[in-house]
């Protein structure tokens, strides 16, 4: 099982929090995680095509599911969009739900860093979330303090 | 009536001067020279060739060299190398500037539309993106995969698509590159190849265990490109091209009044009528162990003492060996090296191309402002070349020598020849025509010793001594020791016949330091 780097998890958590801003309910963390993936989908589908982005997201989902079991009911459609959220939201705890969202987004960011490199991934994140202050070392291997 | 026509033409010439075609830099070292300055702006080009020849890399170099946030580049990918992998690999090259990605350089994936086979939809997407982004450079990679639709859509539909695409992109002030894995047979009767302004053909050929990459500009409207096959190398900086005429652009007339330069061996200078003429190409030919490299070292050191920077291009012995030999002769090469007055260029990779070697040497000559150049030796240079390049060896050597001597650089090349004891060859190569001056070193058997003699065979720029002189290699280097001998006939055969009296022979210590070891 490939666990996402703790710094990338931390970044994923911050991105989800940013997406959830305005929402009062903790259960909004899952839609916020999905919204973050959707925000990444737009530039990445232009670059990779919907099929290419869908393949990457499916891999991220597979890696995340090995860590957070309830994500097994979620799937990626042909357009590269996450589906199957409605069922688990009612049965899982808010904490578990939040963890699932963070792990999934962290795995997706980790895959991008693996394939595109830290520099391009960082630029992409900064472009999508220009207001977020992102540490430039977050995607640098072995630079964790 | 005639006068009126002339006046109208003159007015037209003043009002509407002929269109000036701006040229874009390619970012590919050597390619601008081949293209006569660069790629014509707003041209429609194909970069074609077999897989692995560097098409995508070349397109990326052109794109990164020209793209800015105000005049971005748009890279459409279509069923070729997946964009994820393409970016992964391309960023390994030094020209890749991550800061340009997404602002100055944008990637758009057309794969889904191409798979659907709807050319109108493909054109509509390209049109929409180009209209929105207003790029100065457009790349479609791979256009070959778009063309595969021809079987479904028919030739006329494809021709119409190509026409509309060309007209749209040209009108939109974009310089376009279509990338494709085409075979040469596909160029015949293909409407695409008729329409395009530029056709860059990349190829690679396997010869024995070596791969030789070549570039040919099959078509280039609006520029005077250099015809023929040019060597290409893909390195950390991306694609680099070496023009067939590499070096010729820098050639200039030799100065009319040329100085005589010291060889660093006073007696040899006398034999040469005062030294080698500045800007000459001098060949030192001799068998192994006769001191060719020693002589070359003394030649370079003499130049350095006289304030003339130098380059030693060596292909066999390592640089440390050269500096150590110089030390043993009391010649300090390390200080001039440290001061940037001397570079020892050691070239011994596998599959070396002669054009690359030339480029390395020309670059080094330019860096240090070299006045003297040593190539030690031509035999090992040829051996270091990939087999496919050996055929071009003489032609390339000729180009380099003409270019450098034309610029006033004095070249000393060494060549190893086998001593036959019946003949007196200068070289295995027919290269003497490349040289202005030739000095031949050889072994002769005299009085029970294998001694060394030298003779100046040819000096194009003037008279020279005809004497055959004995020399030794001492801790001062090559030293000419005796006046010409009149006691022997047949010295050039290596087995002379004594014609004079035999002087008494003492027990002579071996004169050479390495013989004492």
Contacts between the chains, C-beta under 8 A, distances in Angstrom:
chain1	res1	chain2	res2	distance
A	43	B	102	7.1
A	45	B	109	7.4
A	46	B	106	7.9
A	46	B	107	7.1
A	46	B	108	5.5
A	46	B	109	6.5
A	47	B	83	5.2
A	47	B	84	7.9
A	47	B	87	7.8
A	47	B	107	4.7
A	47	B	108	7.6
A	47	B	109	6.2
A	48	B	82	7.2
A	48	B	83	5.2
A	48	B	84	5.8
A	48	B	109	5.8
A	49	B	83	7.7
A	49	B	109	3.7
A	49	B	110	7.9
A	49	B	111	4.7
A	49	B	112	5.5
A	50	B	112	6.4
A	51	B	111	6.9
A	51	B	112	6.6
A	52	B	82	6.3
A	52	B	83	6.6
A	52	B	84	6.4
A	52	B	109	6.5
A	52	B	111	7.6
A	56	B	84	7.4
A	115	B	84	5.1
A	115	B	85	7.6
A	115	B	87	7.9
A	115	B	88	5.5
A	116	B	84	6.9
A	116	B	87	5.6
A	116	B	88	6.4
A	116	B	91	7.9
A	117	B	88	7.2
A	117	B	91	5.8
A	117	B	98	7.5
A	119	B	91	7.8
A	119	B	98	4.4
A	120	B	87	6.8
A	120	B	91	7.1
A	120	B	98	5.5
A	120	B	101	6.0
A	123	B	98	6.4
A	123	B	99	7.7
A	123	B	101	6.6
A	123	B	102	6.7
A	124	B	102	7.3
A	127	B	102	6.1
